[in-house]
Every structure is written in structure tokens, then in C-alpha cells.
Amino acid sequence: MKKFTFLLIIMLFFLAVCNIFGQQTTYPFEVKKTGKGNQSLLFIPGFASSGDVWNETTAKFEKDFTCYTLTMAGFAGTKPQADASFKDWEKEIAAYIKNNKIDKPILIGHSMGGGLALAIAADYPELVGKIIIVDTLPCLAALSDPNFTSKEKNDCSATITQLTAMNDEQFRKMQTQAMPRLLADTSMQETVINWSMKSDRKTFAKMYCDFYNTDLREKIKTIQCPSLILLESFFVNLKPTIEGQYKNLKNANMQYASKGLHFIMYDDKDWYFSQLNNFLSAK
């Protein structure tokens, strides 16, 4: 009997260990890891975009850096999560950096991904080495409404109802009409539209509403790392407004593209890569 009890205890212990170590932490994003280097780059794509938006960038830098490229849950065909939110995504990206012991990565974010990079650098300054922000504003809504204040309990149900009620043809038409204002490179427009078409519609609506309610203008005071802010060419016409949004960001290097629109990595490649090279090589 004693022998049986001992064997039972050993077996239960073994099962418990297997259960603990067999569990994998799940995050609200997929990660593609490439390259080898002591310094890491962590790429966060923009709203409804695939991590593939960074393909040309990672190809340039993966020989010298370890690259972590995210695609957020529910975007561009990735599995959606039950209750997506900007704050949760920020927290989970920070958790991924901590849990995988990625030492002081350089965060590179486009559009909403740039907003996530700003928020992470502000709330977890000890985690981040540098940030590169590609055409993001700390408060998108304030561009059209200077008196904007974010709502503490923002109701996104109307936006979700409106966008989920659209059929695919109506949704594609909306995205196709919007694209020429975001991307000048016509050879890439269909690719970006298809990322939206493959995105979970509820996630699309919820995150659009959530990000539009986000205001990081005060929060960025706490960012300590060097920051490169790359802005689309049109924004040079709104310089006082744009730089007013960034006035609380210390160590900021603000640069305006020479041509093109929101997808700077496609529309002004030479300038974009020149800016990244200079910033990444600076000590």
C-alpha cells in the first residue's frame, strides 16, 4: 500500500510539472522573429495592417539586429481576441518584452503601432532603449478638434454596429475610397486594402474607436529614451499643431518626409531608410 501511495504521489507531481511547463503564455499578437544581433528591434504595425508592412525594413536590418515583428490579434487574418483594447495591447507587448528578457529593444511603430510604442515607452521607461514613431500623433482626434478630451468610459457600440453591419462589398468600397489619402504608392494599395478585408470587423471597429479616444499628450512626459518622429510630408503645413502635440516629449528628433502620405515606408523609402540608419547608428 505504501509503495502504491508513493507511486501515486510521484505520478501526480509529474503531471503537475507537465501542466505548469506545458502552458504557453498567449499574447494578443503573432510574432515573427528574424535576424541575429545583440540589439533588438520590435516592430508594431499600424491599424488593420499585417506585420508584413515591415518586410523591407527588417530585410535591411536583420543582419545586424534581432527583429521581432508583431501582427496584432484580429488584424490581417490573425485570430481575434475576445475583448481587444489599446490599453491591453500596450500591457501585453510590455509583458512580452519582460517575459522574453528582450534587453532594451528599439520600438518601431507605424500609425496606431506608433501610439502603442509611445504608450509603452511612457509607462515602462525601463524596458525601452529607443523609439521610432512613423506618422503617429499623440492625440489623433485633437488634429480636427483642438478642444478634444478623451472619455473615461468610451462607448464603441455604435461604431461596432455600423461597421459589422456592412457587407464585404460595402466595406471594400469604403477602404478603397480611403486608401489614396493614406498611400501614394499605387502598387501597394491593394495589398493594404486586403489586410483590412482580412481583419476581424469587430476588432477593426473597436480599435478604431478606442485609438481615436486615446490622448497621450501628457503621458509622453515620462518617456526617457531617444525618440525619432517621422511624419508624412503634408504635416509640415501643420507644424505648430503637430509639434504642439509633441511638446512634452524630451529627446525628440522630429523629421518630415519629402513626399508621399501616411505609409512613409512605401512612399518615401530612401528618406525613410536614411533616417532609420542615422538614428540606429547613433550612440
C-alpha positions in Angstrom: 0.0 0.0 0.0 2.8 2.4 0.9 4.5 1.6 -2.4 1.3 2.4 -4.3 0.8 5.7 -2.4 4.4 6.7 -3.1 4.0 5.9 -6.8 0.7 7.9 -6.9 2.4 10.9 -5.3 5.2 10.8 -7.9 2.8 10.5 -10.7 0.7 13.4 -9.5 3.8 15.5 -9.1 4.9 14.6 -12.6 1.5 15.6 -14.0 1.6 18.9 -12.1 5.1 19.7 -13.5 4.0 18.9 -17.0 0.9 21.1 -16.7 2.9 24.1 -15.4 5.7 23.8 -18.1 3.3 22.8 -20.8 1.3 26.0 -20.6 2.4 28.7 -23.0 1.7 32.4 -22.4 -0.6 33.7 -25.1 -0.5 37.3 -26.3 -2.9 39.3 -28.4 -0.5 39.2 -31.4 1.6 36.9 -33.5 5.4 37.3 -33.5 7.8 36.7 -36.3 11.4 36.6 -35.1 14.3 37.1 -37.6 17.9 38.1 -37.7 20.6 37.8 -35.1 22.1 40.7 -33.2 22.8 41.9 -29.7 20.4 44.8 -30.1 16.7 44.0 -30.8 14.1 45.9 -32.9 10.5 45.3 -32.1 8.1 46.3 -34.9 4.4 47.2 -34.3 2.3 47.7 -37.4 -0.5 50.2 -37.8 -4.2 49.9 -37.7 -5.5 46.8 -39.5 -2.1 46.2 -41.0 0.0 43.0 -41.2 3.5 42.8 -39.8 4.4 42.3 -43.5 4.3 46.1 -43.7 7.8 46.0 -42.2 9.2 43.3 -44.6 11.6 45.7 -46.5 12.7 47.3 -43.2 13.5 44.0 -41.5 15.3 42.8 -44.6 17.6 45.9 -44.3 18.4 45.5 -40.6 18.1 41.8 -39.6 21.8 41.2 -40.5 22.7 43.5 -37.6 19.7 43.3 -35.3 17.3 40.7 -33.9 13.9 41.6 -35.2 10.6 40.9 -33.6 7.7 41.7 -35.9 4.1 41.7 -34.5 0.8 41.4 -36.2 -2.0 42.3 -33.7 -4.9 39.9 -32.9 -7.8 40.3 -35.3 -5.8 42.2 -37.9 -4.8 40.9 -41.4 -6.1 37.4 -40.8 -4.8 36.8 -37.3 -7.1 35.2 -34.8 -9.1 37.9 -32.9 -9.2 38.1 -29.1 -12.4 38.4 -27.1 -12.1 42.0 -25.9 -9.4 44.0 -27.6 -8.3 47.4 -26.2 -5.4 49.8 -26.7 -4.5 49.6 -23.0 -4.5 45.8 -23.0 -2.3 45.6 -26.1 0.1 48.0 -24.6 0.3 46.0 -21.4 0.7 42.7 -23.3 3.5 44.0 -25.5 5.4 45.2 -22.4 4.8 41.7 -20.8 6.2 40.0 -23.9 9.4 42.1 -23.7 9.8 41.3 -20.0 8.9 37.6 -20.3 11.3 37.0 -23.2 14.0 39.0 -21.5 14.5 41.3 -24.5 17.0 43.8 -23.3 16.1 47.5 -24.1 14.6 46.9 -27.5 14.1 49.7 -30.0 10.4 50.0 -30.6 9.3 50.9 -34.2 5.6 51.7 -34.6 3.5 52.9 -37.5 0.2 54.8 -37.0 -1.6 53.1 -34.1 1.5 51.0 -33.6 3.4 54.2 -33.0 0.8 55.1 -30.4 1.5 51.8 -28.7 5.2 52.4 -28.8 4.7 55.9 -27.2 2.5 54.5 -24.5 4.9 51.6 -23.7 7.9 54.0 -23.5 5.9 56.3 -21.2 4.5 53.6 -18.9 7.5 51.2 -18.9 10.5 53.6 -19.4 12.9 51.0 -18.0 12.1 48.5 -20.8 12.8 50.6 -23.9 16.1 51.6 -25.5 14.8 54.0 -28.2 11.6 54.6 -30.1 10.9 55.3 -33.8 7.5 56.6 -34.5 6.3 56.5 -38.1 3.5 59.0 -38.8 1.7 59.0 -35.4 0.2 61.7 -33.3 -0.2 61.5 -29.5 -3.8 62.5 -30.0 -5.3 61.9 -33.4 -8.7 63.4 -32.5 -7.2 66.7 -31.5 -6.0 67.3 -35.0 -9.6 68.1 -36.0 -10.9 69.1 -32.6 -8.3 71.2 -30.6 -10.6 71.0 -27.5 -10.8 67.2 -27.6 -10.7 65.4 -24.3 -10.9 61.6 -24.1 -13.8 59.9 -22.5 -13.1 57.8 -19.4 -15.8 55.2 -20.4 -15.9 55.4 -24.1 -18.9 53.5 -25.7 -17.8 52.0 -29.0 -21.0 50.0 -29.6 -22.3 52.4 -32.3 -19.1 52.1 -34.3 -19.1 48.4 -34.0 -22.7 48.1 -35.1 -22.1 50.3 -38.1 -19.0 48.6 -39.4 -20.1 45.0 -38.7 -23.4 45.7 -40.5 -21.5 46.3 -43.7 -21.2 43.5 -46.2 -17.8 42.8 -47.8 -18.6 44.8 -50.9 -19.6 47.9 -48.9 -16.6 47.6 -46.6 -14.1 47.2 -49.5 -15.6 50.3 -51.2 -15.1 52.3 -48.0 -11.4 51.1 -47.7 -10.8 51.7 -51.4 -12.0 55.2 -51.3 -9.9 56.0 -48.2 -6.7 54.4 -49.5 -5.5 57.2 -51.9 -5.4 59.6 -48.9 -3.2 57.2 -47.0 -0.8 55.6 -49.6 0.6 57.2 -52.7 2.3 54.1 -54.0 -0.5 52.6 -56.1 1.4 49.3 -56.4 0.8 48.6 -52.7 -2.7 49.9 -52.3 -4.5 46.6 -53.0 -2.2 44.8 -50.5 -3.1 47.2 -47.7 -6.8 47.1 -48.6 -6.7 43.3 -48.4 -5.2 43.4 -44.9 -8.3 45.4 -43.9 -10.6 42.9 -45.7 -8.9 40.0 -43.8 -9.2 41.8 -40.4 -11.9 40.9 -37.9 -14.6 43.5 -38.4 -15.5 43.9 -34.7 -11.8 44.3 -33.8 -11.4 46.8 -36.6 -14.3 48.9 -35.3 -13.4 48.6 -31.6 -9.8 49.5 -32.1 -10.6 52.4 -34.4 -12.9 53.8 -31.8 -10.5 53.1 -28.9 -7.5 54.6 -30.6 -9.5 57.7 -31.6 -10.3 58.2 -27.9 -6.6 57.9 -26.9 -4.7 61.0 -25.8 -1.0 60.6 -25.0 0.0 64.3 -24.9 0.5 64.4 -21.2 1.7 60.8 -20.8 4.7 61.2 -23.1 6.3 63.5 -20.4 7.7 60.3 -18.8 9.5 59.0 -21.9 13.2 59.0 -21.2 14.7 57.3 -24.2 15.8 59.0 -27.5 12.9 59.3 -29.9 12.8 59.7 -33.7 9.5 61.0 -35.0 8.9 60.6 -38.8 6.0 62.5 -40.2 4.3 62.5 -43.6 5.1 65.4 -45.9 1.7 67.1 -45.5 2.2 67.6 -41.8 4.9 70.2 -42.4 2.0 72.6 -43.2 0.6 72.0 -39.7 4.0 72.2 -37.9 2.9 74.3 -34.9 -0.1 72.0 -34.3 1.9 68.8 -34.7 4.8 69.9 -32.6 2.4 71.3 -30.0 1.2 67.7 -29.6 4.7 66.5 -29.0 5.9 69.4 -26.8 6.1 67.2 -23.7 8.4 64.6 -25.4 12.0 65.1 -24.4 14.9 63.9 -26.6 12.7 64.1 -29.7 14.1 64.3 -33.2 11.2 65.3 -35.5 11.6 64.9 -39.2 9.1 65.5 -42.1 9.1 63.2 -45.2 9.9 64.9 -48.5 7.0 63.3 -50.3 4.1 60.8 -50.0 1.5 60.0 -47.5 0.8 58.0 -44.3 2.7 54.8 -45.3 6.1 56.5 -45.3 7.9 53.2 -45.6 6.4 52.8 -49.0 6.0 56.4 -50.2 9.4 57.8 -49.3 11.7 54.8 -49.0 15.1 56.4 -49.5 14.4 59.2 -47.0 12.9 56.7 -44.5 15.8 54.3 -44.6 18.3 57.2 -44.3 16.5 58.5 -41.2 16.5 55.0 -39.6 20.2 54.4 -40.4 21.3 57.6 -38.9 19.2 57.1 -35.7 20.1 53.4 -35.2 23.8 54.0 -35.7 23.9 57.0 -33.2 25.2 56.1 -29.8 
